[in-house]
Amino acid sequence: MKRILVTGGAGFLGSHLCERFLGEGHEVLCMDNLVTGDLANVEALMPHERFHFIHQDVTEFIHVSGDLDAILHFASPASPIDYLELPIQTLKVGSLGTHKALGLAKAKGARFLLASTSECYGDPLVHPQSEDYWGNVNPVGPRGVYDEAKRFAEAMTMAYQRFHGVQTRIVRIFNTYGPRMRLNDGRALPAFMSQALRGEDVTVFGDGSQTRSFCYVDDLIEGITRLLWSDEPLPTNIGNPSEITILEFAQRVVELTGSASKIIHKPLPQDDPKVRQPDVTKARRVLGWEPTVELADGLERTLAYFQGRVAEGA
């Protein structure tokens, strides 16, 4: 049994990690200030004697009693709506929060995994994106608060690895979907599915020709877990290399829900990436990992969750 801390543990991905580690027999400490996290995501875990919830902002001093074997730093707004509404908090959690979490890892001799993002590649000029691509990021644009926070967090993580000898891992997460996403977080799947289930117009930004690559959450969690216990300190892409246009994705969601919703178009936001597709060659080679859940299957699994959330909202 290991003792594992997940910051941002009540969020979409953090809660799935908490569930995974608890199921493997570990003791799990879930830390979240609930700015974008939701206690409902970990409600089923609360009665478990090996699960502990800590209500705290990671940008402040972190004290955890006892040993820690691993820290996974997932605290951060992660959707366009969140980081555009919370720009200062996003920058602080990427910088100060990462510094505090790394300091705790150093003090405890714990393994550290940073949740980074494909947004480090910005609006890429290389396609698909491999880990050796340095990106095309506008540091002063509205998305820069998230992009640069994560790029700084990666630099800080590597500095602790090189200077202090902390065992660090960096996962660059591409578009992920599944149960526990928030209805109003601004990402494509929650927006399309909630609009379609409500019979509202489904909003596609731009002409919809921009591409994304959607990975089901179970596949992502498997890749992250393998990376955590691997010996790979440099950034590693985890995502599904199967690429689809946003317009086609919206059409798939409308068809799946059986909705009569119409697809409408609105102007494309500034610096919105035109393409997004991970090169997962490294993950295949180093981790023996690749996604296994097809998009149609993953959307079916996700639909029931959103049907329940929309019904609750109604």
C-alpha positions as CSV (number, residue, x, y, z in Angstrom):
1,M,0.0,0.0,0.0
2,K,1.2,3.4,-0.9
3,R,0.2,6.8,0.4
4,I,-0.8,9.1,-2.5
5,L,-1.8,12.8,-2.6
6,V,-3.9,14.1,-5.5
7,T,-4.2,17.9,-5.7
8,G,-7.4,18.9,-7.6
9,G,-8.7,15.5,-6.5
10,A,-12.3,16.5,-6.6
11,G,-12.1,17.6,-10.2
12,F,-13.0,15.5,-13.3
13,L,-9.6,13.8,-13.7
14,G,-8.5,14.0,-10.1
15,S,-11.6,12.1,-8.9
16,H,-11.0,9.3,-11.4
17,L,-7.4,9.0,-10.1
18,C,-8.5,8.9,-6.5
19,E,-10.9,6.2,-7.4
20,R,-8.3,4.2,-9.3
21,F,-5.7,4.4,-6.5
22,L,-8.2,3.6,-3.8
23,G,-9.3,0.5,-5.8
24,E,-5.7,-0.6,-6.0
25,G,-5.5,-0.6,-2.2
26,H,-3.6,2.6,-1.6
27,E,-4.3,5.3,0.9
28,V,-5.5,8.5,-0.9
29,L,-5.4,12.1,0.2
30,C,-7.6,14.3,-2.0
31,M,-6.8,18.0,-1.8
32,D,-9.1,20.6,-3.4
33,N,-10.3,24.1,-2.7
34,L,-13.5,23.4,-4.7
35,V,-13.2,26.4,-7.0
36,T,-13.8,24.2,-10.0
37,G,-13.9,20.8,-8.2
38,D,-17.1,19.2,-6.9
39,L,-17.4,17.1,-3.7
40,A,-20.1,15.1,-5.6
41,N,-17.3,13.6,-7.7
42,V,-15.7,11.9,-4.6
43,E,-18.9,11.5,-2.5
44,A,-18.9,7.7,-3.0
45,L,-15.3,7.6,-1.7
46,M,-15.8,9.6,1.5
47,P,-16.9,6.7,3.7
48,H,-13.7,4.7,2.9
49,E,-11.2,4.5,5.7
50,R,-8.3,4.9,3.2
51,F,-9.7,8.1,1.7
52,H,-9.1,11.5,3.2
53,F,-10.4,14.8,1.8
54,I,-8.4,18.0,2.6
55,H,-10.0,21.4,1.8
56,Q,-7.1,23.6,0.8
57,D,-5.7,26.0,-1.8
58,V,-2.4,24.5,-3.0
59,T,-1.0,28.0,-3.6
60,E,-0.7,28.3,0.2
61,F,1.7,26.3,2.4
62,I,0.9,22.6,2.2
63,H,1.3,20.5,5.3
64,V,0.6,16.8,5.2
65,S,1.4,14.6,8.2
66,G,3.2,11.3,7.7
67,D,4.9,9.8,4.7
68,L,3.9,10.3,1.1
69,D,4.9,8.0,-1.8
70,A,3.5,10.1,-4.6
71,I,2.0,13.5,-5.4
72,L,-0.1,14.0,-8.5
73,H,-0.6,17.8,-9.1
74,F,-3.9,18.2,-10.9
75,A,-5.1,21.4,-9.3
76,S,-5.9,24.0,-11.9
77,P,-8.8,25.4,-13.9
78,A,-8.7,23.4,-17.1
79,S,-11.5,24.6,-19.4
80,P,-11.6,27.8,-21.4
81,I,-14.6,29.1,-19.4
82,D,-12.7,28.5,-16.1
83,Y,-9.4,30.0,-17.0
84,L,-10.8,33.0,-18.8
85,E,-13.0,33.7,-15.7
86,L,-10.2,32.9,-13.3
87,P,-7.0,34.1,-15.0
88,I,-5.1,35.1,-11.9
89,Q,-6.0,31.9,-10.0
90,T,-4.9,29.9,-13.0
91,L,-1.5,31.5,-13.2
92,K,-1.1,31.2,-9.4
93,V,-1.9,27.5,-9.2
94,G,0.4,26.8,-12.2
95,S,3.3,28.7,-10.6
96,L,2.9,29.0,-6.8
97,G,0.8,25.8,-6.5
98,T,3.4,23.8,-8.5
99,H,6.2,25.2,-6.3
100,K,4.4,24.3,-3.1
101,A,3.6,20.8,-4.4
102,L,7.1,20.2,-5.5
103,G,8.5,21.4,-2.2
104,L,6.3,18.9,-0.4
105,A,7.5,16.1,-2.8
106,K,11.1,17.1,-2.0
107,A,10.5,17.1,1.8
108,K,8.7,13.7,1.7
109,G,11.0,12.1,-0.8
110,A,7.8,11.4,-2.9
111,R,7.5,10.8,-6.6
112,F,5.8,13.8,-8.3
113,L,3.6,13.9,-11.4
114,L,2.6,17.1,-13.1
115,A,-0.7,17.3,-15.1
116,S,0.4,19.4,-18.0
117,T,-1.5,19.9,-21.2
118,S,-1.5,19.8,-25.0
119,E,-2.1,23.6,-24.7
120,C,1.7,23.8,-24.3
121,Y,1.8,23.3,-28.1
122,G,-0.5,26.3,-28.6
123,D,-1.9,26.7,-32.1
124,P,0.6,24.2,-33.5
125,L,2.6,24.5,-36.7
126,V,3.6,20.9,-36.5
127,H,1.1,18.1,-36.9
128,P,0.6,15.7,-35.1
129,Q,2.3,17.1,-32.0
130,S,5.2,15.1,-30.5
131,E,7.0,15.9,-27.2
132,D,10.0,17.5,-28.9
133,Y,7.9,20.2,-30.5
134,W,8.3,23.5,-28.5
135,G,4.9,25.0,-29.5
136,N,3.4,28.1,-31.0
137,V,1.9,30.0,-28.0
138,N,0.7,33.6,-27.7
139,P,1.9,34.5,-24.2
140,V,-0.2,37.7,-24.0
141,G,-3.4,36.4,-25.5
142,P,-6.4,35.4,-23.4
143,R,-5.5,31.7,-23.5
144,G,-1.9,32.6,-22.4
145,V,-2.9,32.4,-18.7
146,Y,-3.4,28.7,-19.0
147,D,-0.8,27.9,-21.6
148,E,2.0,29.7,-19.9
149,A,1.0,28.6,-16.5
150,K,1.5,25.0,-17.6
151,R,4.7,25.7,-19.5
152,F,6.1,27.4,-16.4
153,A,5.0,24.4,-14.3
154,E,6.9,22.1,-16.6
155,A,10.0,24.2,-16.3
156,M,9.7,24.2,-12.5
157,T,9.2,20.5,-12.4
158,M,12.3,19.8,-14.5
159,A,14.3,22.2,-12.3
160,Y,13.3,20.3,-9.2
161,Q,14.3,17.0,-11.0
162,R,17.7,18.3,-12.1
163,F,18.6,20.4,-9.1
164,H,17.0,18.6,-6.1
165,G,16.8,15.1,-7.6
166,V,13.0,14.8,-7.1
167,Q,11.6,11.9,-9.1
168,T,9.3,13.8,-11.5
169,R,6.9,12.9,-14.3
170,I,5.1,15.2,-16.7
171,V,2.0,14.1,-18.6
172,R,0.7,16.3,-21.5
173,I,-3.0,15.6,-21.5
174,F,-4.9,15.9,-24.8
175,N,-8.7,16.4,-25.0
176,T,-10.4,13.9,-22.6
177,Y,-14.0,13.2,-22.0
178,G,-16.2,11.0,-19.8
179,P,-18.4,11.0,-16.7
180,R,-17.9,13.8,-14.1
181,M,-17.3,16.5,-16.6
182,R,-19.2,19.7,-15.7
183,L,-22.1,20.7,-17.9
184,N,-21.0,24.3,-18.2
185,D,-17.2,24.0,-18.4
186,G,-17.0,25.2,-22.0
187,R,-15.3,22.1,-23.5
188,A,-16.8,20.6,-26.6
189,L,-18.3,17.4,-25.2
190,P,-20.2,18.8,-22.2
191,A,-21.4,21.8,-24.3
192,F,-22.6,19.7,-27.2
193,M,-24.2,16.9,-25.1
194,S,-26.0,19.2,-22.7
195,Q,-27.3,21.4,-25.5
196,A,-28.5,18.4,-27.5
197,L,-30.2,16.8,-24.5
198,R,-32.0,20.0,-23.7
199,G,-33.1,20.5,-27.3
200,E,-31.1,23.7,-27.6
201,D,-29.0,24.8,-30.6
202,V,-25.6,23.1,-30.6
203,T,-22.9,25.8,-30.8
204,V,-19.8,25.2,-33.0
205,F,-17.2,27.9,-33.1
206,G,-15.9,28.9,-36.5
207,D,-16.7,26.6,-39.4
208,G,-16.0,23.5,-37.4
209,S,-13.1,22.4,-39.5
210,Q,-10.7,22.7,-36.6
211,T,-9.7,19.2,-35.3
212,R,-9.4,17.6,-31.9
213,S,-8.5,14.1,-30.7
214,F,-10.8,12.8,-27.9
215,C,-9.6,10.3,-25.4
216,Y,-11.9,8.4,-23.0
217,V,-11.1,9.0,-19.4
218,D,-10.4,5.4,-18.5
219,D,-7.7,5.2,-21.2
220,L,-6.2,8.5,-19.9
221,I,-6.1,7.3,-16.3
222,E,-4.4,4.1,-17.3
223,G,-1.7,6.0,-19.2
224,I,-1.2,8.4,-16.3
225,T,-0.8,5.6,-13.8
226,R,1.7,3.8,-16.0
227,L,3.7,7.0,-16.4
228,L,3.7,7.7,-12.6
229,W,5.4,4.4,-11.9
230,S,7.7,4.5,-14.9
231,D,11.3,5.9,-15.0
232,E,10.5,8.6,-17.6
233,P,11.2,12.2,-16.4
234,L,10.5,14.1,-19.6
235,P,7.1,15.1,-20.9
236,T,4.9,12.4,-22.3
237,N,1.8,12.8,-24.5
238,I,-1.2,10.8,-23.3
239,G,-4.2,11.1,-25.6
240,N,-6.1,9.5,-28.5
241,P,-4.4,10.0,-31.9
242,S,-7.8,9.5,-33.7
243,E,-8.6,12.9,-35.1
244,I,-12.0,14.4,-35.8
245,T,-13.3,17.8,-36.9
246,I,-15.4,19.7,-34.3
247,L,-18.3,19.9,-36.7
248,E,-18.3,16.1,-37.2
249,F,-18.0,15.6,-33.5
250,A,-21.0,17.8,-32.9
251,Q,-23.0,15.9,-35.5
252,R,-22.0,12.6,-33.8
253,V,-23.3,13.9,-30.4
254,V,-26.6,15.1,-31.9
255,E,-27.1,11.8,-33.6
256,L,-26.3,9.8,-30.5
257,T,-28.7,11.8,-28.3
258,G,-31.5,11.6,-30.9
259,S,-31.9,15.3,-30.5
260,A,-33.7,17.6,-33.0
261,S,-31.1,20.3,-32.1
262,K,-29.7,22.4,-35.0
263,I,-26.0,23.1,-35.2
264,I,-25.2,26.9,-35.3
265,H,-21.9,28.6,-35.8
266,K,-20.3,31.5,-33.8
267,P,-17.0,33.3,-34.3
268,L,-13.9,31.4,-33.4
269,P,-12.2,32.5,-30.2
270,Q,-8.8,34.1,-30.3
271,D,-5.9,31.7,-30.6
272,D,-8.2,28.7,-30.8
273,P,-6.0,25.8,-32.1
274,K,-6.7,24.8,-35.7
275,V,-5.5,21.2,-35.2
276,R,-4.8,19.0,-32.2
277,Q,-3.6,15.5,-32.5
278,P,-1.1,13.7,-30.2
279,D,1.8,11.7,-31.4
280,V,1.8,8.8,-28.9
281,T,4.8,7.0,-30.2
282,K,6.7,7.6,-27.0
283,A,3.8,6.4,-24.8
284,R,3.6,3.2,-26.8
285,R,7.3,2.6,-26.6
286,V,8.0,3.6,-23.0
287,L,4.8,2.7,-21.3
288,G,3.3,0.0,-23.6
289,W,0.2,2.2,-23.6
290,E,-2.3,3.2,-26.3
291,P,-6.0,4.0,-26.1
292,T,-8.5,1.1,-26.4
293,V,-11.9,2.8,-26.2
294,E,-13.4,3.7,-29.5
295,L,-15.2,7.1,-29.7
296,A,-18.6,5.6,-30.3
297,D,-18.2,3.4,-27.2
298,G,-16.9,6.2,-25.0
299,L,-19.8,8.5,-26.1
300,E,-22.3,5.8,-25.2
301,R,-20.7,5.4,-21.7
302,T,-20.8,9.2,-21.2
303,L,-24.3,9.7,-22.4
304,A,-26.0,8.2,-19.3
305,Y,-24.1,10.5,-17.0
306,F,-25.1,13.6,-18.9
307,Q,-28.7,12.5,-19.1
308,G,-28.7,12.2,-15.4
309,R,-27.1,15.6,-14.9
310,V,-29.4,17.4,-17.3
311,A,-32.4,15.8,-15.6
312,E,-31.1,17.0,-12.2
313,G,-30.7,20.5,-13.6
314,A,-34.2,20.4,-15.0
